[in-house]
Amino acid sequence: MDALTTPSNWQRVRLGDVGNPCMCKRVMKHQTT
């Protein structure tokens, strides 16, 4: 799985597991800031 290779994808996989697309954007914004 490339998710392990890329940190960006890793977060997507972790958030995807939760099943919350809204949270994914929220967490991504917090991580970027």
C-alpha positions as CSV (number, residue, x, y, z in Angstrom):
1,M,0.0,0.0,0.0
2,D,1.4,3.4,-1.0
3,A,-0.4,4.9,2.0
4,L,2.5,3.9,4.2
5,T,5.0,5.5,1.9
6,T,3.2,8.8,1.8
7,P,2.2,10.6,5.0
8,S,-0.5,12.5,3.1
9,N,-2.1,9.2,2.0
10,W,-1.7,7.7,5.5
11,Q,-3.9,10.4,7.0
12,R,-6.5,9.8,4.2
13,V,-6.6,6.1,5.0
14,R,-6.9,6.7,8.7
15,L,-9.7,9.3,8.2
16,G,-11.3,7.1,5.5
17,D,-11.5,4.3,8.1
18,V,-13.7,6.6,10.3
19,G,-15.9,7.3,7.3
20,N,-16.1,11.1,7.9
21,P,-15.2,13.1,4.8
22,C,-16.0,16.4,6.7
23,M,-13.5,15.5,9.5
24,C,-10.9,14.6,6.8
25,K,-11.0,18.2,5.6
26,R,-11.0,19.6,9.1
27,V,-8.0,17.5,10.2
28,M,-6.1,18.3,7.0
29,K,-6.6,22.0,7.7
30,H,-5.3,21.7,11.2
31,Q,-2.3,19.6,10.1
32,T,-1.5,22.1,7.3
33,T,-1.7,25.1,9.6
